[in-house]
Amino acid sequence: MLRVLPVIAALLLTGCATAAVKPLPVETSRLAVIPQRTTTQLALRDLPPPNRPVAVAVYSFVDQTGQYKQTETGQTLSRAVSQGGSSILVKALQDAGRRQWFTVVEREMLKNLLQERQIIREMRERYLGETAPNAEALPSLLFAGVLLEGGIVGYDSNTMTGGAGARFLGIGGNVEYRQDTVTVYLRAVSVRTGEVLANVTTSKTIASQALGAGAFRYVGFKELLETEVGFTKNEPDVIAVQQAVEKAVYALVMEGVEQKLWNFSDPVAGAPLYATYQQERDGMLSAERVEALQRAARKDRPAVVTRAPGTQPNMAGKAIRIPSVEPSQVSGSRADNQPELLSSGG
């Protein structure tokens, strides 16, 4: 009977730890899925529409930390954070207000785009005999009034570490945790004047947790009991970068509203969001409290009727006006002089 008690205690300890941490399924391969939207992505999508879309270009938004991933055996050649910052930023810009806030033009791979357009012109010249570019078949490229620049400027490892454990008669458990921080910087620059219109900085923590339990003791002569169970959960770095970038785009929209670079089409609808952002920026509201407010507002919001597929207006071939940012003539207000992309006709 005395020999059985330690075994039962070890099994109970293992079972409790297993039930508490809910380990991953046994299978190692799963079907590809579309990731769930993050809370910052939902906040971006819920932004009220602007009074006019802003044409922006992203040439590069890269990792500026230069850090490599650390392992138990030393440093590896893998980067500590994602190198796809530009792709993440473009996706966040399109999510803002359900693609209503920003008109994003391709600039990161502009060489490929220009090369493909050159191929089209050569083929039309050879087979159709066109000696001059056909504006209807190949219209001019759209251009941006605002450049978005910046990057991932910081990745701080082990900003917080800790743990706890206990063991009695060879039976016990332990928990360890670690926290890293990624920091993103984003600025909007006027193409016409080169002025930095707005800049924001956001950060996101990356949490890692490990929980383990085990038993190691003799239950009889030459009878050794040894059992272990553990679970480790690491927040993906790319998701943390994505949330930091999405938060930066959200903050940039609000900073632009404050600087009168742009505004909501319905200022009354955007006023509560802007007030909440100010309180969060000034340290009056925590990020958790802001998320709770946004979740409550999302539940109370009526269903949004989106545009049917295929009804998005085509910008090809439409005339555009050169973006302009001029000094304000009215008490420093800049609301009427910001970069814009206007189309003529329907």
C-alpha positions, 0 to 999 in steps of 0.5 A: 500500500505504501508503494502505491501511494507515491504512484497515485500522487505522481499520476494525480500531479501529472493529470492535474498539470495536463488538465491545467495547461491543455496540451496540444493535440497529438497530431503534428500536421494540420490543415492550412487555415486563415488566421483569426483577426486580431483585436487591433485588426478588428479595431482598424476595420471598425474605423468610420470612413474618412472624408476622402481616401489618402493615397499612400506608398510604402517603399520599405518597412523592414527590421532595423534591429539587426538582431539574430534569434537566440537559442540555448546553444548560441546565436543562429542565422535566423532573424529575431523578428519577421522580415516581412514588415512591408507586407504586414503594413500594406495589409494593415493599411487596407484593413483600415476602415475596410479599405476606405481610408488608404489607397495603397500603391505598389512601390516595394516591387516597383521594378517588376511592375515597370518591367511587366508594363514594358513587356505589354508595350512591346507586345502591342507594338509588335502585334498591333503596330502601336507606335505610341502608348495606348492610354486606354489599354495601359493607363498611367500609374497612380501615385501617392501624396504620402510616403509611409516610412519607418520599421521595426526599431526594437526587439528587447529579449527577457524584459521580464522573466520569472518562475516558481516551483515546489518539490516534496519527496521527489514529487513537484512542479514548476512554472516559468515565464518570459516576456519580450518586447517588439517596438515599431515606428511609423511616420507619414511624409508629404511627397510634395514638401518632404514634411513629416506630417505625423509619426507614432511609436507602438510596442507589443509584448511577446509572452512565453510560458512553460509549465512542468511537473514530475516525480523522481523517487524510490518506491521500493528496493530497486524500484524507481518511479520517474515521470515527467509532463510539461507544456510550453506556449510561445506567442508567435513573433510575427503575430506580435509584429502584426499587432504592433503595426496595426496599432501604429496604423490606427494611431497614425489615423488618429494623429492625422485627425488631431493634426487636421491632415484628414478627418472622418466623413462623420466627425460625430461617429469618430469623436468617441474613438479619437477621445479614447485614443487620446486617453490611451496615449496620455496614460489615462486608459490601459490597453486592456481597458481600451480593448474592452471598450472596443469589444463592447462597442462592437457588440452594440454596433448594428450589422454593416452592409458591405459593397457587393463583390465586383462593384468596387469602382475601377481607378484605371484610366481616370484623371488624377490631380497632383497631391498638394500640401500648402501652408494654411491660411486659416489659423494654422489649420491644415484640413483643406491642404492635405494630400489627396487623390481625386478621380473625375467621372464615375 
